[in-house]
Amino acid sequence: MLDQTPADKLDQIPLWKLRESPALVEAAIRETQALAATDESARSLLHSIFLGADRDAEFTRYCKTRDFAASMRLLKLFDVKPIDRIVEVGAGSCFFSWSLSRAGFNIEVVEPSGEHVTGTGYLRSRSDADQVRIHNDLDVWLSENGHYDVLITKNCLHHFRPIGFGLASLRRRLKNEGLFFSFREYYADSAREVAEAVGGHPLAVRYGLYEWPYPAHHYVESAELAGFKLIGIVPDGYDGNCLAGFNELGDPDSAGTEKFDRRLARQPQETVTAFWEEVKRNRFEGGCERKYTRPQVMIFRKAAISP
């Protein structure tokens, strides 16, 4: 007898069609750029992720954002210096790394896509980007020797399948005690939230692009299984959430942001404790808090593995 149960929201998503494809991502964004000429929603989407057709204008605009200023501030709070060897993995169109280079930082990018808009193509074309070393072949880069002081990802880890394996592979390229900053991840804490996040994604279902969110503790547990140690959390609400969604509306609590910066610099472990306490309340005590468990940034250090 056939099951006549109506498909729920998650079953209605054609997950088998979602795939990782640099060419498909490029095509989706170029089509969205064409639509933006007459479609305000397309124009707004591109503006929110710095993928408008005028690449020079978008790079210049990002460099002046609160997102970049807050990112710089957090790097400095953890004593990251311009002379340090830094790598951004999954750099996409590379506007963040280019901005770091302009600020005098020693930055390299690892991005498998060489596409012009959504990959490293445009960055390669800039005369002021010659100080940024670009790696498009992930396997070659992973197999090389030499170590970095700092690893950065932005909206990237949820594309690793599985996350722990990907991070263990990256860990090899970090120095002992090296820092890892994971910015702006993709979160969900239930099947309903997954269905809403993937089904409501502006590009995933429409263009068949792979997206899949996870609980924050899954990212942390995967990273720690791969040999990292969580040392700091930047929670939801910090600096007007400018790091979670390129929010440029202003910080409604600048005094609170400054206070949190001092706390993070002096006692970062307190934020880790707050994170795990919130995880416990949400998972086992019926809580539904989303402050530390919707972090804008998760900060790790490469941990020693006992023999």
Buried (B, 14 or more C-beta within 10 A) or exposed (E): EEEEEEEEBBEEBEEEEBEEBBEBBBBBBBBBBEBBEEEEEBBEBBBEBBBBBEBEEBBBBBBEBBBBBBBBEBBEBBEBEBEBBBBBBBBBBBBBBBBBBBEEBBBBBBBBBBBBBBBBBBBBEBEEBEEBBBBBEBEEBBEEEEEBBBBBBBBBBBBBEEBBEBBBBBBEBBBEEBBBBBBBBBBBBEEEEBBBBBEEBBBBBEBBBBBBBBBBBBBBBBBBBBBBBBBBBBBBBBBBBBBBEBBEEEBEEEEEBEEBBEEBBEEBEEBBEBBBEBBEBBEEEEBEEBBBBBBBBBBBBBBEEEE
